[in-house]
């Protein structure tokens, strides 16, 4: 049985808020722009289309760095307890250097439709995919760390054109998929202040700017924190939220009498605190220092991300049963090309304590708890912190990156939940 005093200390240690008000500026790498048809590109509220066009010199520099990789010695154990095994990283490096094609991913993103707009002084980049069905329900999808917008690529078709995937056009969505500040193509805040609550307000403004007066928000990981914060704003436009990692933690009553489900949840939290939390502590306290190492080494950046894709997915002992090498590298490339190791880590410095506290979010809420998720709170805990809970499901497979691991199942969960709000 988990020691309750240990878990109480874990909660206390991780509730430290660093959020302060500030302004910010924008970051860039290879791109071209085209203003949208309905707004003036000179307007501060304008939405403009852009295309990614990473300079070949940047790809050549990546290849040079991969060729010069200096690996550490092999781990001294036969398992993953010391981190990503050397054999796996050597294999991935070989594939990345000689077989991976960034232009394939870049072409896919450009074909989907990439957009930019400035909100609260920050350059926000996002995918905007309209369903062919006029009355589709707008859906805002927010990723987390170490993910990106590419997590959702395999669900875009099933969600926007469900009739092509064995579903009904009545379940169609218009999709808005933004990159978090400091992630992917979005701008990098230059001063403190861009925590979860400010991102939630920016996302609400984004949906308003796109003309959506009624939408559902969805997220896991940091996306769950942002989505929960959107629900807490009380804006009439947000008619419901769906989470695949609800932020629900035990109160004194739950700790005193956790029951079998509570015991399992507490044990998983204890494992996270004892084994998995190192990345969050580093990013939450010294993101700049960490950034120097990851910004200079593509293998370092890749390993930092790959470890969590393996640890948090429903992949067992073979990572490639859940993802292809191309899928993992597409995600890693959005961190490498944007030099966003430090800027993405700063979200932990901004909000690690404040985003994961007890709360009451009353907006209608749906939850899908995938079995290999980092943390699976019992429904009893979730109902206390999300009193508007109207949909609950526990799929039989999938993990933290559910949209990427099990796209058909993830899309089905979203459809079923959102039928309550159509």
QUIFEN-V522235 format. One record per residue. N is the residue number from 1. SS is DSSP state (A for helix, B for strand, O for the rest). BURIAL is I if it has 9 or more other ideal C-beta (glycine too) atoms within 8 Angstrom, else O. Layout:
n={N	N}
ss={SS	SS}
burial={BURIAL	BURIAL}
This chain:
n={1	2	3	4	5	6	7	8	9	10	11	12	13	14	15	16	17	18	19	20	21	22	23	24	25	26	27	28	29	30	31	32	33	34	35	36	37	38	39	40	41	42	43	44	45	46	47	48	49	50	51	52	53	54	55	56	57	58	59	60	61	62	63	64	65	66	67	68	69	70	71	72	73	74	75	76	77	78	79	80	81	82	83	84	85	86	87	88	89	90	91	92	93	94	95	96	97	98	99	100	101	102	103	104	105	106	107	108	109	110	111	112	113	114	115	116	117	118	119	120	121	122	123	124	125	126	127	128	129	130	131	132	133	134	135	136	137	138	139	140	141	142	143	144	145	146	147	148	149	150	151	152	153	154	155	156	157	158	159	160	161	162	163	164	165	166	167	168	169	170	171	172	173	174	175	176	177	178	179	180	181	182	183	184	185	186	187	188	189	190	191	192	193	194	195	196	197	198	199	200	201	202	203	204	205	206	207	208	209	210	211	212	213	214	215	216	217	218	219	220	221	222	223	224	225	226	227	228	229	230	231	232	233	234	235	236	237	238	239	240	241	242	243	244	245	246	247	248	249	250	251	252	253	254	255	256	257	258	259	260	261	262	263	264	265	266	267	268	269	270	271	272	273	274	275	276	277	278	279	280	281	282	283	284	285	286	287	288	289	290	291	292	293	294	295	296	297	298	299	300	301	302	303	304	305	306	307	308	309	310	311	312	313	314	315	316	317	318	319	320	321	322	323	324	325	326	327	328	329	330	331	332	333	334	335	336	337	338	339	340	341	342	343	344	345	346	347	348	349	350	351	352	353	354	355	356	357	358	359	360	361	362	363	364	365	366	367	368	369	370	371	372	373	374	375	376	377	378	379	380	381	382	383	384	385	386	387	388	389	390	391	392	393	394	395	396	397	398	399	400	401	402	403	404	405	406	407	408	409	410	411	412	413	414	415	416	417	418	419	420	421	422}
ss={O	O	O	A	A	A	A	A	A	A	A	A	A	O	O	O	O	O	O	O	O	O	O	O	O	O	O	O	O	O	B	B	B	B	B	O	O	O	O	O	O	O	O	O	O	O	O	B	B	B	B	B	O	O	O	A	A	A	A	A	A	A	A	A	A	A	A	O	O	O	O	O	O	O	O	O	O	O	O	O	O	O	O	O	O	A	A	A	A	A	A	A	A	A	A	A	A	A	O	O	O	A	A	A	A	A	A	A	A	A	A	A	O	B	B	B	B	B	B	O	O	B	B	B	B	B	B	B	B	O	O	O	O	O	O	O	B	B	B	B	B	B	O	O	O	O	O	O	A	A	A	A	A	A	A	A	A	A	A	A	O	A	A	A	A	O	O	O	A	A	A	O	B	B	B	B	B	B	O	O	O	O	O	O	O	O	O	O	O	O	O	O	O	O	O	A	A	A	A	A	A	A	A	A	A	A	A	A	A	O	O	O	O	O	B	B	B	B	B	O	O	A	A	A	A	A	A	A	A	A	A	A	O	O	O	O	O	B	B	B	B	B	B	O	O	O	O	O	O	O	O	A	A	A	A	A	O	O	A	A	A	A	A	A	A	A	A	A	A	A	A	A	A	A	A	A	O	A	A	A	A	A	A	A	A	O	A	A	A	A	A	A	A	A	A	A	O	A	A	A	A	A	A	A	A	A	A	A	A	A	A	O	O	O	O	O	O	O	A	A	A	O	O	O	A	A	A	A	A	A	A	A	A	A	A	A	A	O	O	O	A	A	A	A	A	A	A	A	A	A	A	O	O	A	A	A	O	O	O	O	O	O	O	O	B	B	B	B	O	O	O	B	O	O	O	O	O	O	A	A	A	A	A	A	A	O	O	O	B	B	B	B	B	O	O	O	O	O	B	O	O	A	A	A	A	O	A	A	A	A	A	A	A	A	A	A	A	A	O	O	O	O}
burial={O	I	O	I	O	I	I	I	O	I	I	O	O	I	I	O	O	I	I	O	O	I	O	I	I	I	I	O	I	O	I	O	I	O	I	I	O	O	I	O	I	O	O	O	O	I	I	I	I	I	I	I	O	I	O	O	O	I	I	O	O	I	I	O	I	I	O	O	I	O	O	O	O	O	O	O	O	O	O	O	O	O	O	I	I	I	O	I	I	I	O	I	I	I	I	I	I	O	O	I	O	I	O	O	I	I	O	I	I	I	O	I	O	I	I	I	I	I	I	O	O	I	I	I	I	I	I	I	I	O	I	O	O	O	O	I	I	I	I	I	I	I	I	I	I	I	I	I	I	I	I	I	I	I	I	I	I	I	I	I	I	I	O	O	I	O	I	O	O	O	I	I	I	I	I	I	I	I	I	I	I	I	I	I	I	I	I	I	I	O	O	I	I	I	I	I	I	I	I	I	I	I	I	I	I	I	I	I	I	I	O	I	O	O	I	I	I	I	I	I	I	I	I	I	I	I	I	I	I	I	I	I	I	O	O	O	I	I	I	I	I	I	I	I	I	I	I	I	I	I	O	O	O	I	I	O	O	I	O	O	I	I	I	I	I	I	I	I	I	I	I	I	I	O	O	I	I	O	I	I	O	I	I	I	O	O	I	O	O	I	I	I	O	I	I	O	I	I	I	I	I	I	I	I	I	I	I	I	I	I	O	I	I	I	I	O	O	O	I	O	O	I	I	O	I	I	I	I	I	I	I	I	I	I	I	I	I	I	O	I	I	I	I	I	I	I	I	I	I	I	I	I	I	I	I	I	O	O	O	O	I	O	I	I	I	I	I	I	I	I	I	I	I	O	I	I	I	I	I	I	I	I	I	I	I	I	I	I	I	O	I	I	I	O	I	O	I	I	I	I	I	I	I	I	I	I	I	O	I	I	I	O	I	I	I	I	I	I	O	I	I	O}
